[in-house]
């Protein structure tokens, strides 16, 4: 992710009931840590996982709402689209934003042609937050 440390993170106005909860799944620790920090500073509640298996445990065991899955596409053991499908079975209606550093991938191309939201790595803070907002608006309109 590309960040401009001279610019403050834009804080989102959240509904009074609770900040949106994001399940972040990224196997690269530095990307996960920076992404988590940006999301927390922007006012989101973030649960994080370094593996798809751990993310499935979180999704099945978390007693509250999870509003959005933000997942890497290429991870050991399971790719992002497989993970999203499995999480969707546990939490119907939850939206997903996919992140990928592999622009040529057939899977990425299918995501771009679908209604799913995709972020190409490296991305800026502004792009990340705008895609998250876009996805949450889709969820709100559908719900």
N, C-alpha and C positions, 0 to 999 in steps of 0.2 A: 504494500500500500504506500502511496506517496503522500506524505503529509507536509504541510507548511506550518512549521511550529510558530511562526510569527502571527498566524491567524487563529483566533479562538474558535473552538468547536461550536457550531450553531446548536443551541439548545432548543429542542422541540417542545412545543406546548402540548401537554398530555392531558387527557381527560381526568377528571377528579377521582374516579374510582380506582385506577391503578395505572402505573406506567406499563406500556406494552412489554411483554416478556418475550425475549428472543433466545432461542436455543442455537448457539454458535458451535459449529462442528468444523474443525480445521486441524489437520495433523502437523502443520508447521507451527511450532510454539511461538516464534516471534510474530508471525502473522496473526495468530490467535490472540496473543496478548495485546498487540496494538489495536486490533479490531475491537476487542472487548473494551479497552479503555476509551476508545472513541465513542462507542455506543453508550457506555455508562455516562460519560460526560455529556452526551446528548439527551440524557434523561431516560434511557431504556433500562430495564432490568434484564440482566444477561446471565444465562446458565451456559457453561461451556464444556466442551468435550473435545478430546484429541483423537477419538476413534468413533466410528459408526456404532460399534457394539455398546460403548458407553452412552452414546446419544440415545440409543433405543432404551437403555435402562432408565435414563433420565425421563424420557418421554412417557414411559409406562408407569414410572413411580411418582412423578411430580403431581401433587394433589391439586394444584391450581391450573390456571389457564396458561397455555403457551401459544402466543399469538403468531409467531413466525419462526421458521427454520431457516437459518443462514448457514449454508453448507458448502464446503469445497466439493469439487466434482471428482477429483482423482485422489483416492485415499486407499491405504492398504486394507484388504478384506472386503470392501464393499464400496461401490462408487456412489456419488451423490444422488443420482436418480433412483437407484435402488433404495438408498436410505430414505429419501423423501417418500417413496411409495409405501414403505413400511411404517414410517411415522404417520402418514396420512391415514392408514388403517387404525392406528391407535388414537389419533386426534383428527377426525374428519373436519374438513373446512380450514385447517391451518394452511397458511400460504408459505411458499418456499422461495427463497432467493438463492440462486446458485452462483458460486464464485469459481473461476477457472483461469489457470495460466496457460491453457492449451487451446489456442484459438482455432486450430485446424481439426480438432476432434469431431468425429461424427456425432457423438453425444451432444457436444456443445451446439453443433449446427441444428440438431433436432430441437433443442431447448429454445434456440433463437426463433425457430419457426413456430413454436407453440406459444401459448399465452404466458408461459413461465418467465420469470425475470432473471436475467443473467448479468453478472458483473465480470468484466475481463480484468484479470490481474496484470500488472499492478493497477490499482485504482486510487483515486483521490478520496479524501474524506467527504468532499461535497458529493461525489458520485455515489459513494456508499450510502450516505444519509438520504439522498434523493431516491435511490432505489428501494430502500427500506420504507420510506414514506409512501412511495408508489404502491408497494406490495400491501402495506397496512390499509391503504385506502381501498384497494381491491377487496381485501378481506371484509372491511366495514360495509362496502356496497353489497357484497354477496350475503353477508350475515343479516 
